[in-house]
């Protein structure tokens, strides 16, 4: 397995992480859409007090808080402040994936549960997970606020096409 080459400038990094994020969102969007298209009937919204009806929302809320905590812990380590911007961006990418992947997983679990139960409640949970992931789309401002920036790093953000040294 080959290791991915690091980004050569901030613009390419932002493009890469955006593509990763959108691909994760696309999977979460396409599974329920496929399920709806291929199913014979849409189903109904019902609460039968099955364990999944309580478990999946609790897991989603837990994934949000745990993902935020773990990613913040990764991004606030003291040794990251003295590293290059390229290294900081690599750490940010890892932290971002750690934050978003559990939400995507719970959303996919909800979509699969909808397929087996035909209960729209699970489709709503999958939609909520997608909406939450939409709010986490990485932007220049979010990255700037998440990682410690030195004055040298600011140069690359003001000129996103400048090659990393």
LODO-31405 format. One line per 5 residues: number of its first residue (from 0); for each residue x, y, z of C-alpha. Coordinates in Angstrom, 1 decimal, padded with zeros to 4 digits. Each point is the difference from the previous one (the first is absolute). Example, Ala and Ser with C-alpha at 12.3 -4.5 7.8 and 13.67 -1.06 7.14 Angstrom:
% LODO-31405
0> 012.3/-004.5/007.8  001.4/003.4/-000.7
//
This chain:
% LODO-31405
0> 000.0/000.0/000.0  001.5/003.3/-001.0  -000.1/003.1/002.2  -001.9/003.0/-001.3  002.2/002.9/-001.0
5> -000.5/003.1/002.2  -001.7/003.1/-001.5  002.3/002.4/-001.8  -002.0/003.1/000.9  -003.0/001.0/002.2
10> -002.4/000.0/-003.0  000.8/-003.6/-000.9  -000.4/-001.0/003.7  -003.4/001.6/000.2  -001.1/-001.6/-003.2
15> 001.2/-003.4/001.2  -001.7/000.1/003.4  -003.2/001.4/-001.6  -000.1/-002.9/-002.5  000.5/-002.5/002.9
20> -002.8/001.7/002.0  -002.4/000.2/-003.0  000.7/-003.7/-000.8  -001.0/-000.9/003.5  -003.2/002.0/-000.3
25> -000.8/-001.5/-003.4  000.1/-003.5/001.4  -002.4/001.0/002.7  -002.3/001.7/-002.5  000.0/-002.7/-002.6
30> -000.8/-003.0/002.2  -003.4/001.4/001.2  -000.8/001.3/-003.5  000.8/-003.4/-001.4  -002.1/-001.7/002.7
35> -003.0/002.3/-000.8  000.2/-000.5/-003.7  000.3/-003.8/000.2  -002.6/-000.5/002.7  -003.6/-000.8/-000.9
40> -001.4/002.2/002.7  001.4/002.9/002.0  -001.0/-001.2/003.4  -001.4/001.9/002.9  001.3/002.0/003.0
45> -000.7/-002.1/003.0  001.4/-000.5/003.5  -000.1/-003.7/001.0  002.4/000.5/002.9  002.5/-002.3/-001.6
50> 003.6/000.3/001.4  001.2/001.5/-003.3  -002.4/003.0/000.4  001.8/001.0/003.1  003.5/-001.2/-000.8
55> 000.6/001.7/-003.3  -000.9/003.6/001.1  002.1/-000.5/003.2  002.9/-001.3/-002.1  -000.3/003.0/-002.4
60> 000.1/002.5/002.9  002.9/-001.9/001.6  001.9/000.0/-003.3  -000.4/003.7/-000.3  001.4/000.7/003.4
65> 002.7/-002.6/000.0  001.2/001.0/-003.4  000.2/003.6/001.0  001.9/-000.8/003.2  002.5/-002.3/-001.7
70> 000.6/002.3/-003.0  000.5/003.0/002.4  002.4/-002.1/002.1  002.0/-000.8/-003.1  000.1/003.6/-001.2
75> 001.0/001.5/003.3  003.1/-002.0/000.7  002.9/002.2/000.9  002.4/-001.6/-002.4  -002.0/001.0/-003.1
80> 000.6/003.7/000.5  003.7/-000.3/-001.0  -000.6/-002.1/-003.1  -000.3/001.1/-003.6  -003.3/001.0/-001.5
85> 000.0/-003.1/-002.1  000.3/-002.2/003.1  -002.7/002.0/001.7  -002.3/-000.5/-002.9  000.7/-003.7/000.0
90> -001.0/-000.1/003.7  -003.1/002.0/-000.8  -001.0/-002.4/-002.7  000.3/-002.9/002.3  -001.9/001.8/002.8
95> -002.7/000.9/-002.5  -000.5/-003.6/-001.2  -000.1/-001.2/003.6  -002.7/002.6/000.7  -002.2/-000.7/-003.0
100> 000.4/-003.8/-000.6  -002.0/-001.1/003.0  -002.9/002.3/-001.0  000.1/-001.5/-003.5  000.1/-003.5/001.5
105> -003.0/000.6/002.2  -001.8/001.5/-003.0  000.7/-003.0/-002.1  -001.1/-002.3/002.8  -003.3/001.9/000.2
110> -000.4/-000.3/-003.8  000.6/-003.7/000.1  -002.4/-000.3/003.0  -002.6/001.9/-002.1  000.5/-002.6/-002.7
115> -000.7/-002.9/002.4  -002.9/001.6/001.9  -001.5/002.3/-002.5  -000.4/002.6/002.8  000.4/003.6/-001.1
120> 001.4/000.9/003.4  003.3/-001.5/-001.0  000.0/001.8/-003.3  -000.5/003.3/001.9  003.0/-000.9/002.2
125> 002.1/-000.6/-003.1  -001.2/003.3/-001.4  001.0/001.7/003.3  003.4/-001.6/-000.2  000.4/001.4/-003.5
130> -001.1/003.4/001.1  002.5/000.0/002.9  002.8/-001.1/-002.4  -001.0/002.9/-002.3  000.7/002.4/002.8
135> 003.5/-001.5/000.4  001.1/000.6/-003.6  003.6/001.3/000.3  000.7/003.6/-001.0  003.0/002.3/000.2
140> -001.5/001.8/003.0  -000.8/-003.2/001.9  003.6/-001.3/-000.6  001.5/003.3/001.1  -002.0/-000.1/003.2
145> 000.8/-003.6/000.7  003.8/-000.1/-000.2  002.5/002.3/001.6  001.3/002.4/-002.7  003.4/001.7/000.1
150> 000.7/003.1/-002.1  001.9/-002.1/-002.5  -003.1/-002.2/-000.4  -002.2/003.0/-000.6  001.9/000.7/-003.2
155> -001.2/-003.2/-001.5  -003.6/000.7/001.0  000.1/003.5/-001.6  001.5/-001.5/-003.1  -001.6/-003.5/-000.3
160> 001.9/-000.9/-003.2  003.4/000.6/001.6  002.0/-003.2/000.1  001.0/-001.4/003.4  003.7/000.2/000.8
//
